[in-house]
Structure formats: structure tokens, C-alpha cells
Amino acid sequence: TVGKTASLLGMRAFLVGGIVRDLLLGQKQKDLDFVVEGDALLLVKELGKNLPTLKLISHERFKTASIILKNGQKVDFATSRVEFYQYPAALPEVEASTIKEDLYRRDFTINSMALEITFGHIGELYDPFGGFADLQEGIIRVLHNLSFIEDPTRILRALRFLGRFNFKLEDNTESLLLDAVSSGLLELTSPGRILQEIKLFFAEKDIFKILKLLNHYGVYTEVFPKAHYEEEFLSRYFTFSFEFSRYLKEIKIPWLFGVIGIYAKNLTEISKFRKKYPLTREEEETLIKVTKGIGEALKLLPSPRDIKGHEIYETLKNLPPEGFWALYLLLDRYRAKVRFRQYLEELRFIKPKITGEDLKALGLKPGPLFREILNKIKALKIDGVLKEQK
Ligand code: CTP
């Protein structure tokens, strides 16, 4: 439909970027990106006439538009364009141009191919920079020497693609990347953009490999300030046991689970990460709770004395699931691990039959005392002192 509508409007239309690369690799891709030589806004308006149920979003300034499909998938349309970066790491200015110029402003050759979908040319690969050959040889190569300067997040993208596809950096690209790193370009980049890349790292299958690459290319502590790189621990953290994986289903913010692993060995330094990046309130609170929760658990659980169930419960109840695995790995004594497991499997699910309603029926009013009594009842139940009938 896109190709047809574009053809009728006299525009050339192309699929571009990651989708072309992944189609050629025979891999699945989620995003559909189109570039048209012509006004993308006009094309999307025209598409909207034929498909009135679709949701359209237009950005006049960038001459881009998106369609949200019924299944929630987003399809992006851009007017082929040249972007002028006013200074390194700035958002680009936009001006209309040809598909070749559009491709030339992209990051790597493997991401700079287009598949034409206009009538008469459907399925023709447009590959002016040798992306297909690089894809076959497994090479990440920039299109020009200023690529990392224009957009330093490409340093991180390069490492992500290296890790994902098991590719190599082309020699010149590698020295440009190292130059970009040593001239501190990442420091000039907005933390928000780096955070986006961090989230993408943790969505990759082999995150451990990417962390190794970050370390190898000297950007590990740039991305994760004050984190120690401990390969052995990281490898254990990111290949957690299958047996434990059921607890990971409780995790609400998967990428934070990754960040916690990176800081697990020196958790207090995670505050540097918190301060550097624009986190949501929920993300920030989770990190604070995990730091506190693990700190307190490490004081209690390894203790040689006999610890009561309710003490374990009280100490661990505020630890979010994002911190479970890190705590488990940090507890190196068998006995402490068993205590933690007891919390995970039993203690946290124990609920007394007596509830607030029962206390109200006895004439008690909700308040601090009320809460204290309920907590006490729960503690007794956890310790097995309070035995209620089934
Ligand atoms: N792009 C770029 N420079 C960036 C980000 C993106 O040149 N800093 C270009 C690349 O051509 C890329 C396309 O925009 O292919 C789409 O970007 P994005 O969706 O972020 O990446 P994908 O290549 O689709 O990768 P992924 O599979 O990780 O989504």
C-alpha cells in the first residue's frame, strides 16, 4: 500500500535502515522505516484516507510521520533529508534531499541500504556504500571520518552491533572509534541519549559480550561511572541459573536488573549512576531500595546466630525483585543462601488469617497501634508461634 500510494503521488519510496539489514540477514525486525523522496507528511495523509482506522502522528519540523498499526506496531516515514549538526552531539537540523544523501548521514554501511518499493522497482536493493558486502564479511564500517563526531552514541551502537552479530570493526573505523573515545566525545553527549543506549544493551541476548566490548574499548566506566569491571562476576550474573529464573519473572524494570549486576560488587557507587542519568521516579526508587535492601540483608543473613523467620522477613520485605539475584550471588555462605531462599519461597507468602477487619470488629480503630498489632501477629505466624486452624 505504501509503495502504491507513493507511486501514485509520483514519489520514490524505500524501506531503509535496520529492517533492510535484518531482511538480508534473514532475521526478524520489529520496526518498519520508510524514506520517501518527496513529502512524507503528504504520503501519510494520503495513506490515512485509504486506511481511516489507523492512528497518524506527524512532525512538521522534522518532516516525519508515523502510523500506529492495530497491533501497536509503529511504522515510521521520513522525508529523505540531510541533517546538519550544528555542533557535535546536537540534535540535527533537517533539509530535503535525495535518498543517497539520506543514507549517507547514517551510522554504518550495513545500516545504510535501501529497498525500493516504488512501482517498477519493487525489491531493488539500493546500496551505494557497500553495505551488502560488509554484511557478508561481518564488518562494521562508518561511512565517513566524522561519523562518531556527529553522533557519539554511535560508539555505543557500534559495540552493540559487534556483540549482537559477532562482527568485527573495520580498521579505520576502529581507530576513529578509539580517537572518539579518547577525545571524550561521550562526555559531551546528553546523558538521556546514553541512557537510551544502555537500555538497548540490556535488551540484547548476549549482554555479557557487549560489556566485554565496552571494557575493551575503554568506555565501560564512562557509561557506568565508578563501576568495577569484574569479568568473572559479570559472567555469573548474566548467565543466572535456570532454577532461579522463575523469580526474575517478578522483575518490573528488566534493564535495571542489569545495572544492579554491574554495580553489585560495590553497590553504593550506584548512586553515581542514579545521579548521572535522567531516571524516572520509579527507577530511582527501585535503585535506592535495592541498595538499601541488599546492604541490610548482607548484615543479617550471614550472621552465625539463629535468626528468627520474622527478622528475615522484616529485613527483606522491601527488597525489590530487581535485587534478588545480586543478593543471592553476594551471599557466599551456604547457610545464608538457604535463609534467603526460605524468604523467597515461603516467608514472604505467609499471611495470618486474622486481618484488620477482625481488629475493627473488636472495636480497634486504624492507626499506628493497629498496624503494630497486625505486624506482631504476622511475625508470630512467620515464626510458627501463632498456629491458626485451617
Ligand atoms: N541511525 C544512525 N545513527 C544513529 C541511530 C540510527 O545512523 N545514532 C540510523 C541507522 O541507519 C539505523 C536507523 O537509523 O539503521 C534506525 O535506527 P534504529 O531503529 O535505532 O536502529 P536499527 O538499525 O533498526 O537497530 P535495532 O535492530 O537495534 O533496532
Boltz pocket constraint, residues with backbone or C-beta under 6 A from the ligand:
constraints:
  - pocket:
      binder: B
      contacts: [[A, 16], [A, 17], [A, 18], [A, 19], [A, 31], [A, 33], [A, 105], [A, 106], [A, 107], [A, 108], [A, 111], [A, 112], [A, 151], [A, 153], [A, 154], [A, 157]]
      max_distance: 6.0
